[in-house]
Amino acid sequence: MRFTTHPIMVPLKKVFPIIVVLITLSLLGLIYIQFSWIHNASIVRREQIEERAINVLDRVREEMLARTGPAIRLKMNNTVVRPTERGLTIDKFNSLDLNIGVSDRFTTAEVRNLLISGLKREGLDTTFEFAIVGKGNFGESSIKMQSAGFPNMATAVARDSVNYLVKYMPLLGSYEYMTDNTETMVVLQPRNNMSFLLSLGKMVAGGTLFTAVIITAFALTIRTMLNQKKISEIKSDFINNMTHELKTPLATISLAIDAIGNEKVMDNKEKIRYFSGIIKEENKRMNKQVESILQSALLEKNEIGLKLQPTDVHEVITHTVENIQLQLASKNGHVELRLDAINPVIQADDVHFSNVIFNLLDNAIKYSKENLEVIISTYSTRKSLVITVSDNGIGMSRDTISRIFEKFYRAHTGNVHNVKGFGLGLSYVKAIIDAHKGKIKVESAVGKGSKFTLEFPQD
């Protein structure tokens, strides 16, 4: 015995929310990872910049230490130096300064130039202020050298240390020999966030682009799935309506055939003619429905051919209204004609144009209550002929107006089958008007009726 397994089909309506949740979580996870990567990369980058700045200070320190200076510098005032047999004799001196620091070997401009050239070599920001701090002649801490803007920037650092970098570099060959008398270079730099972001450059741009691509792909996926869900619902409605529309005439034909086969009817020519007429009318009805579906397929492929010829719009409207009187009577309705166009002739396909007028009137009858009133008016503009078809029907919502020309779409009125048709009428109207290089506009409000405005060019 063989067992055949069939795949379990899960309805899109049930699986769609799960897919959206999973894709959303995946997207959020990817965005989080992306931003975490950029954040960590920015931290590493900032640490690299600060390390390079320290290396610059270290090289400047080495250059400053490499310069040799005098062992003793005498500061004299009214002092007499006399040569004697044993050497030089100093008769008088004010002070003897034996505390010679590294800063004494350089000017402020020289130190600044050393720092600028070092920062430029590393491609770093050259906005900075500096000072050299050390012991004075009497043992107190003092600023032995400083740039012009150091005091102001030091005050700013005291107020807001987050937005500034402060670096200290002792001016000695080895930290082992560091004493209280060791001079220290202090460098202040503002944090240039814009320059920092530019240094990340391609990394941030690539990460942002990748994130944008992911978000776009997610949006397109959701949009496609929503469209597929909508198409699936429309297809289901279409199949239900088609089944209902074809089932009714088939049932009528079946009953008529059974009646003709009845012995009592077979001897009555009038009844045979009557039931034969029913079969013929129902057959025409089915053919018309099948033709509308085939016509829709041709419109979708742009394969419908138009036989354009001079067509009197007023004649077509009048003739179509006469042919639809029975349907109007079912809603106790009437049509008021206001045919005021000066030149009612346009280049049109007579058959398709009359179908457009018929479909608009048929649509007004379908979506109306009792005592239907329809007004058809025409008027001329300088380059076109305008036709308006307005009614006092049930009207349409904004959502319905935005979708009314979609293929197979039907406005919801409660019951799927309470309005006959496949939802092809207005999509056909739009396609034919477009083929005639015309325009169509809809105005409607729920409970206040609808107004269709058609405009056809007149050359």
C-alpha positions, -999 to +999 in steps of 0.1 A: +000+000+000+014+034-010+008+065+010+010+098-009+020+128+010+008+163+000+024+195+011+004+214+037-007+247+022-008+275+048-031+304+039-012+336+032-034+355+056-020+334+085+016+332+075+019+369+064+021+384+099+047+358+109+069+366+079+066+404+086+077+398+123+106+376+113+118+400+086+114+430+110+135+412+137+161+403+112+163+439+099+165+453+134+193+428+142+213+437+111+209+474+118+220+469+154+251+449+143+258+476+117+257+505+141+276+485+168+304+479+142+305+515+132+305+526+169+334+502+178+353+512+147+349+549+157+363+541+192+393+523+177+398+551+152+397+577+180+422+557+200+445+555+170+443+593+165+451+599+201+480+574+200+494+592+169+492+625+187+511+611+217+538+598+192+540+633+178+546+647+213+572+620+220+592+629+188+590+666+197+603+658+232+632+639+217+640+668+194+639+693+223+662+671+244+686+666+216+695+703+215+724+711+238+726+743+258+751+761+282+759+744+314+758+776+334+742+809+325+752+840+345+728+869+349+749+899+361+741+935+370+770+960+375+794+931+380+832+934+375+849+903+362+888+905+367+914+881+354+937+868+382+965+842+385+939+816+394+913+825+368+883+849+368+872+868+399+836+880+402+834+911+424+796+914+425+765+895+412+728+897+418+720+860+411+735+828+398+709+806+380+721+770+379+686+756+371+687+754+333+656+737+318+648+724+284+624+753+277+653+777+281+669+763+249+638+772+227+615+801+220+577+797+220+576+800+182+602+772+178+582+748+200+550+757+182+566+750+148+579+716+160+544+706+171+527+718+139+552+700+116+548+668+136+510+669+135+510+677+098+533+647+091+507+624+108+478+641+091+463+654+124+444+685+133+469+714+139+445+734+161+461+734+196+476+755+224+505+745+246+525+754+277+556+741+295+553+739+333+582+735+357+598+747+389+608+783+393+640+797+408+624+796+443+609+761+440+574+771+431+555+756+401+552+781+372+544+783+335+578+787+319+565+790+284+530+792+268+513+799+235+491+830+232+458+812+233+467+788+261+450+807+290+417+810+272+416+774+261+426+762+296+396+781+310+374+764+284+388+730+293+380+737+330+344+744+320+339+715+295+366+689+295+346+664+274+351+683+242+389+688+246+419+665+246+446+672+272+480+656+268+510+657+292+546+650+281+575+652+307+606+667+290+632+641+301+649+611+285+636+585+309+607+584+334+631+569+359+648+603+363+617+622+368+618+647+397+598+676+411+620+698+389+612+680+356+595+703+331+562+690+315+547+700+282+509+704+283+490+704+249+453+712+246+433+703+215+395+707+208+378+675+197+370+681+160+340+658+156+335+667+120+371+660+111+368+627+130+337+617+110+355+626+078+384+604+088+360+575+091+349+584+056+344+553+035+336+532+066+306+553+076+294+558+040+296+521+033+278+512+065+251+537+058+247+526+022+244+489+033+218+498+059+198+518+034+199+489+009+186+465+036+158+489+046+149+494+009+149+456+003+127+451+034+102+478+023+100+463-012+095+428+002+067+439+025+051+459-004+053+429-027+038+407-001+010+431+005+003+433-033+004+395-035-021+393-006-043+418-023-041+400-056-049+367-038-080+382-022-091+397-056-086+364-073-107+346-047-135+371-051-132+368-089-135+330-088-164+332-065-182+357-086-174+339-119-187+306-104-219+324-093-224+343-126-219+311-148-238+288-125-270+308-127-274+307-166-263+270-166-290+262-141-316+281-161-306+263-193-308+229-175-343+237-163-354+248-197-340+217-214-358+195-188-390+214-195-387+209-232-383+172-226-416+171-208-443+153-229-469+181-222-445+207-234-433+188-265-468+191-280-470+228-273-451+249-299-455+281-280-439+267-248-411+251-268-405+285-284-406+302-250-381+278-234-359+279-265-358+317-262-347+313-225-319+290-236-308+314-263-308+345-239-289+326-212-264+314-238-260+350-250-254+361-213-227+335-208-210+344-241-211+381-230-194+372-197-168+350-214-162+378-240-157+404-212-130+382-197-112+376-230-115+413-237-098+421-204-069+398-214-065+417-247-065+450-229-038+438-205-016+428-235-025+461-254-037+440-283-072+455-287-077+472-320-096+504-324-114+513-356-114+550-353-140+570-373-160+602-368-185+594-341-214+616-329-213+614-291-248+626-287-262+599-309-243+572-290-254+585-256-291+587-267-291+552-282-274+537-252-299+553-228-328+539-248-313+503-247-309+504-209-345+515-200-354+480-186-325+481-161-334+517-152-370+506-146-358+480-120-345+508-098-373+532-107-347+554-123-345+579-151-317+596-171-316+634-177-297+644-208-280+678-210-262+675-243-248+710-248-215+703-267-212+726-297-193+700-318-202+664-305-181+646-331-149+629-321-126+602-336-136+570-318-144+533-321-182+533-322-185+499-305-160+505-277-172+540-271-208+529-267-196+501-243-179+529-222-212+548-219-231+515-212-206+504-185-208+538-167-247+536-167-247+500-157-223+508-128-246+536-117-276+512-117-257+484-098-245+506-070-277+526-063-309+523-043-344+530-055-353+562-073-320+564-092-313+597-109-286+600-136-275+631-153-254+629-185-241+662-198-217+673-225-199+705-233-170+717-255-137+733-246-112+748-269-095+715-277-117+687-263-151+673-256-161+667-220-188+642-209-200+639-173-221+611-158-233+618-123-258+598-101-273+598-067-262+563-058-244+549-027-212+567-035-176+555-028-150+559-001-115+574-008-100+539-007-125+526-033-119+557-056-081+550-055-087+514-066-118+516-088-100+511-121-080+481-109-088+449-128-113+426-109-117+451-081-153+455-068-165+479-042-176+461-011-213+463-005-218+436+021-225+405+000-200+394-026-228+383-050-253+411-044-239+430-073-235+411-106-203+412-126-166+404-125-151+438-116-140+444-152-164+472-162-145+502-150-110+488-158-123+483-194-136+519-194-102+533-183-083+512-209-106+523-237-104+560-227-066+557-225-066+541-260-085+571-273-059+594-256-086+607-233-088+613-196-112+601-168-117+616-134-139+604-105-155+624-077-176+607-051-186+607-014-203+579+005-240+584+005-239+613-020-234+596-053-206+597-079-195+618-108-174+605-137-158+631-160-145+620-194-124+642-217-117+634-253-093+654-276-107+671-307-081+680-333 
